[in-house]
């Protein structure tokens, strides 16, 4: 069985499904226009490759099983530069190997989507422990855009958005999937193709004589040149001038990396996506992301039922950190509690942003299984006391 | 109905996961409800212990698994022993007396002769379809036509007749059991 009872061949499978999270990721990619995938087998991400291998040829795309992760990440960077909307998928141990290719994709500003189905070291257990690696894994100066879906529906929706953000900012975009949601089947509503916003590549209006590969305004994004139309494209990981040629001048280097990072850090307000639940009258905010959103919302209900004014700030994007919204929320609270499935990593970011505006605490768990609502409630009660 | 938590457990190869997937697909795609299905199993291809959970609700579901099940379907003795503690007080335990020999007496038990029924139809592998038919008739969460429609999508073409017959047989077993839960 490969397609949840679906035997359709269209790019957008509009309708109501009961679908595996990994399959929903694929359907989101296809709906966003993905036409190239390369990946190397690893659980719990295999169903992504499996379904891509079946679906991409149906819609005129290309599937490659790389000989390893390094091949796969460079294949999507190169396919992207050749004009494709490209994706790869792996799980934590495989994600380690991607870092060099991510550094390259950042440097040459190749839009691409990378799905990391986080798993516990060597095993198929749930975790969010790669949250820092997805931000900082690659060498060199870079900013990352990382989306954290919490459901099968969001694996679809956020993967669509990942492709759009990749094109908009010419940067790799990471979908921080998790064992929990990737191997879960759940209700998925795929809208009509006309109701899915798809951002396509922006090509230059200039002719080959005027065009420069990396010419862009401050904190801006350069236009692409079409392949095979007489443009001189040069894409090197080395420091490069606006025409793409290698240039070691420290001033050129500084200017290049100020723009490559600034295009993301200065656009946090465009990229950030958060959702607020019952924060208006709350004095304790639970800040969380990914699958941990689910028990956290249940914990909020439990707390409300026992008279505690608790709300939830859900981070749909984790990188760049939605600082503006976290700061706003912290100002109104007596306490902010970060809930996550790791030894406590992103909590450090939340606490940095809260910066003493209120008390902070952490609900962390790292034993291959997510929090229960009751466990989170205990932390809330501890903070109240 | 607020939420209904169902656990199905047995050996790998008994169709534990497929049964939960078919139930979930039916309530979501035919009844416009919400469902979350998760699973855990050993690395053995067949014979290892296998468990699938299904949460069904009329609205969106947060926590994907429930500590306590309203209905536990146990298809093997070892899995019954392991997962019986997850049955809610007052919940319903469904067992196949062919594969579960030591049936607990301190909970509400429904015995469904799924394996024998499937063997009579020609293949014991369809025992899970007998159970699905039984659950359809006993819960009325969806119609038999809706269930059959989904079953057709999930089973290999050459086994469709066997599986549909097994579903019908399960519905008949529920009638003789005497109505809904």
Contacts between the chains, C-beta under 8 A, distances in Angstrom:
chain1	res1	chain2	res2	distance
A	1	B	18	8.0
A	1	B	154	6.1
A	4	B	21	8.0
A	4	B	25	7.0
A	5	B	25	6.3
A	5	B	150	6.7
A	5	B	153	3.3
A	5	B	154	5.7
A	16	B	28	6.4
A	16	B	29	5.5
A	16	B	32	7.1
A	17	B	28	7.4
A	17	B	29	6.8
A	18	B	21	7.2
A	18	B	24	4.8
A	18	B	25	4.1
A	18	B	28	4.1
A	18	B	29	6.0
A	18	B	35	6.3
A	18	B	37	7.6
A	180	B	64	7.1
A	183	B	38	7.2
A	183	B	39	7.2
A	184	B	36	6.2
A	184	B	37	6.8
A	184	B	38	5.3
A	184	B	64	5.8
A	185	B	21	6.1
A	185	B	24	5.8
A	185	B	35	7.7
A	185	B	36	7.2
A	185	B	37	4.1
A	185	B	38	7.9
A	186	B	34	7.9
A	186	B	35	7.0
A	186	B	36	5.0
A	186	B	37	7.4
A	186	B	61	7.8
A	186	B	64	7.8
A	187	B	28	4.7
A	187	B	33	7.9
A	187	B	34	5.1
A	187	B	35	6.3
A	291	B	64	7.9
A	294	B	62	4.4
A	294	B	63	5.5
A	294	B	64	6.3
A	295	B	62	6.8
A	295	B	63	5.0
A	297	B	62	4.7
A	298	B	62	4.7
A	298	B	63	5.0
A	372	B	63	7.2
A	372	B	67	7.3
A	373	B	62	7.9
A	373	B	63	6.1
